[in-house]
Amino acid sequence: MTLYIDCCARENSRTRILAKALLEKLGEHEELYLYKEGLKFLDAERLAKRERLISSGEYGDPEFKYARQWAAADTIVIAAPFWDLSFPAVLKAYIENIYITGIVSRYDEDGRPQGLCKAEKLYFVTTAGGPLDNRYGYEYIRTLARDYFGIKEVKLIKAEMLDVVGFDEKEIMDKTINSIDP
Ligand SMILES: Cc1cc2nc3c(=O)[nH]c(=O)nc-3n(C[C@H](O)[C@H](O)[C@H](O)COP(=O)(O)O)c2cc1C
């Protein structure tokens, strides 16, 4: 099953339009709209709970439902607009919730991360008002997915310069949509 993670706050989000065009080609999917999930950031109390559950091997606990869902997905699509050189905070909160050692990754005898996720491919879909800088958004997600979660292929689908006067938003969006080839 394809897992679609929607991190788009705006009703008429252009990032979501791109993601939907991709999902049409990928077929059936399960959707998580992060703004409606009531995700909580990690705090002292939750960290202590998480450590207790991990040390007693209770990976089936409801606390880890997002991690189990992520690890079991066949394909993952993340739609997140380019915000402040990165992506919306709700996605970071989600990552705090899924990154559970023992479910999405483990460490080998040399202390190196080994991915435990089933997905072969992750798509990161984004749009930017100006020029897209991949360093703190896409590159971070790609490193995490490939080097820590074991997801072999990570692909970027993007439309940029959408808010710059003189650039044709519709033309840029259409061009990206027409180039989507999963
Ligand atoms: C909170 C916020 C931060 C943003 N930061 C940037 C930025 O750092 N660089 C940039 O080029 N555009 C930035 N933008 C513009 C968005 O990247 C652009 O409008 C994008 O297409 C919004 O996606 P959406 O249509 O899916 O909401 C920002 C927009 C918002 C609302």
The ligand as an ORCA input file, in Angstrom:
! r2SCAN-3c Opt
* xyz 0 1
  C       5.429     30.031      6.249
  C       5.957     30.115      4.843
  C       7.327     30.079      4.607
  C       7.819     30.141      3.312
  N       9.174     30.107      3.103
  C       9.660     30.155      1.846
  C      11.071     30.096      1.603
  O      11.887     29.999      2.513
  N      11.501     30.154      0.319
  C      10.626     30.233     -0.739
  O      11.072     30.240     -1.892
  N       9.291     30.278     -0.537
  C       8.792     30.242      0.721
  N       7.436     30.288      0.928
  C       6.524     30.256     -0.256
  C       6.053     28.845     -0.517
  O       7.147     27.955     -0.661
  C       5.223     28.733     -1.787
  O       4.190     29.679     -1.817
  C       4.662     27.327     -1.934
  O       4.252     27.095     -3.262
  C       3.499     27.105     -0.975
  O       2.994     25.815     -1.185
  P       1.425     25.514     -1.153
  O       0.790     26.197     -2.362
  O       1.385     24.028     -1.274
  O       0.891     26.019      0.141
  C       6.923     30.242      2.206
  C       5.539     30.277      2.454
  C       5.058     30.236      3.742
  C       3.554     30.263      3.973
*
